């Protein structure tokens, strides 16, 4: 997650902005820099997914009406992103399927971010206390 100290939603939104900035850089990067940028976005996405699955989704399951269904949907989104990342693994920007895979990854991540920020985060914020959100964001829930 981002720097500790904020509530979990603020932390995850900061992570989302970081990933979106990496995708924006990828969109205009020279071909020679793509491999490194894709590696960086991959590391960020895996780290972010682990944090969400360890802290966010259990909180959603515990505090949000229909939280199991919502969390399961987000976990399925993560699995799709992981499949796309694996598809990019070992490919170079010169490979014919590199660009389509990268575009699909970017689109899937963007849809996941929108879904969380427009639906999941507000549901969690209304289903729990600011203190619980802060506890989750500070890492004391770990």
ZIRAPE-V506045 format. One line per field, one symbol per residue. psi: psi as a letter, one per 40 degrees, with the letter a starting at -180 (. if undefined). burial: # if it has 24 or more other ideal C-beta (glycine too) atoms within 12 Angstrom, else .. A space follows every 50 residues. Layout:
psi = ???
burial = ???
//
This chain:
psi = iahidiiddddddddddddddddddddeiideeddddddddddddddddd ddddddddddddehhfddddddddddddddddddddddheiieeideddd dddddddddddddddddddddddddeeiiddddddddeeee.
burial = ##....##########.###.##..#.......##.##..##.##..##. ###.#######.##..#..##.###.##..##.##..#..#......#.. ##..##.##..##..##.###.###..#...##..##...#.
//
